[in-house]
């Protein structure tokens, strides 16, 4: 049960406004704030920032 508390499943939503999302896990101890990653958005065909959605 501790696994779900330490590494929750999160959604990363595109900042390009396309609504495209990635689903991943994050470590709450290392990243307590909202996560931001640069990933590929196939709807705009380029890499954009993806922010954690709650």
N, C-alpha and C positions, 0 to 999 in steps of 0.2 A: 504494500500500500504506500510505502514511502516513495516509491518511484514516481507515482503520479503527482505527489506534492513537490518534489524537487525538479522533475522534468515534465512540465505540463505541455500538452499539445496546444500550439498556437496557429493562428492564421496570419499570413503575410499578404497584405493587400497592395496592389499597384498604386503608385502615386500619379500615374499617367491618366487616371480617370476611366480606365477600361473596365474595372471591376474584376480583373483577373486576380486569382489568389493562389498561393502556395500554402501547403500545410506542413508543418515541421514541429520539432520539439526544441525547447530551450532549457538551459540550466539556470534556475532562479538564483543560485548562489553567485554565479559569475556575471549574469546579466539581469539585475533586478529591475532595471528600467525597460521601457519599451524598446524592442529590437528593431534595427533597420539594416536591410541587406540590399545589395545591388544585384538584381537577377534579371533574366531575360523575360520580356513580356511578348508573347507571340502575336498579340493583337496589334501592336504598334511596330513589331519586328525590330526591337532594339532593347538594350539593357536600360532599366530604370530602377529607381529606388522603390523598395517594398517595405512598408511599415507594419508593425504589429498591430493587429486589430483585436479589440476586446469585446 
